Amino acid sequence: MEPVFFAKEFENKKLINHIVFICDHASNYIPRKYKKLGISDSNLESHIAFDIGAKNLTINLAKKLKQSYFLSNFSRLLIDPNRKEMDRELITVRSFGVEIPKNLNISVQEREHRIKCFYNYYHKNLGNFVKKKIHKYKKVFLVSIHSFTKNSKNFNRGIEVGLLWNKSMDLLLPIQRNLKDNKIHFGRNYPYSGFHYNYTVDRLCRNFDLKNITIEIRNDLICDQKGIKKYVKLMSNIFKEFLNE
């Protein structure tokens, strides 16, 4: 059995503040017993199974800034950690028009197994990881990294970066100012609303009052090393401000 998550801190003793970069949809891994949930290899390698480019961006960003990351190691098609437990999309039966055969009519026992062994285990360990950072640093910021698809049958998105926020605009305002300065085409609560699709950071902030934001980057812009390098440089320059507060 592969681990459910990966976590690492790149320690910098000179800094009193810290950023935890979270990537809920880092992996398309599905345990062998699920037989790819009945989907094709091409669909397993596509955006429906994971956020393309998000994992590499998250790791490289944390490494460059000497911060920490927490990554999922299971496909969101198995169970989506960025959804509420009672959400219809927790275990989706269809994504972008693609049916997920082995998610159709799953038993109560199987649903409970996925919640216990993947979903709850992931969130419990993420919560403990963040708690340790709170005890160690003066300020801790949460930054959730995702990627989104440029086009489909029903849309063609020109936005490069989406900034998803819910209750706090503390990170949103300085980040959007920096994106404007760098002439990056961005949207607020786009292509998804932070009021509905910000579950992981919202859950963490139930117990900890932490400044947070979810950043969505169009996946065709971070699908290769050149794109990763560009956005790591861009985002690291932005987040340096928070580390030096």
ABEGO torsion letter per residue (X at the ends): XBBABBBBBBBBAABABBBBBBBAAABABBBAAAGGGGBBAAAAABAAABBBGAAAAAAAAAAAAGBBBBBBABBAAABBAABBAABAAABBABBGGBBBAAABGBBAAAAAAAAAAAAAAAAAAAAAAAAAAAAABABBBBBBBBBBBABBAABBBABABBBBBBABAAAAAAAAAAAAAAGBBBBBGOABBAAAAAAAAAAAAAABBBBBBBBBBBAAAAABAAAAAAAAAAAAAAAAAAAAX
